[in-house]
């Protein structure tokens, strides 16, 4: 995942909990590991870099369909479809970014409405 996309997830309301074993981009885009000394910290300029597994869990109990190539990835679920009921694909440069796009579509407006 790129720093720019991690910032997008943060702005959309993705949880930023600094839990042991998670990764964050610092304000300059360098990846840092959260160890016992950093656990529970908060930073205005840092953005969490969730793993693919964390993103799958964050999307909830849904069936997901992936298409992955070396230069392109996309994911879809029946939870979001067009007017004909066809599930929409969410694209990204990597599988985690495609899944992040899906998470944003599923939850960003709901989280903003709750004051997050």
Secondary structure, 3 states (H helix, E strand, C coil): CCHHHHHHHHHHCCCCCCCCCCEEECCCCCEEECCCCCCCCCCCCCEECCCHHHHHHHCCCCCCEEEECCCCEEEEEEEEECCCCCEEEEEECCHHHHHHHHHHHHHHHHHHHCCC
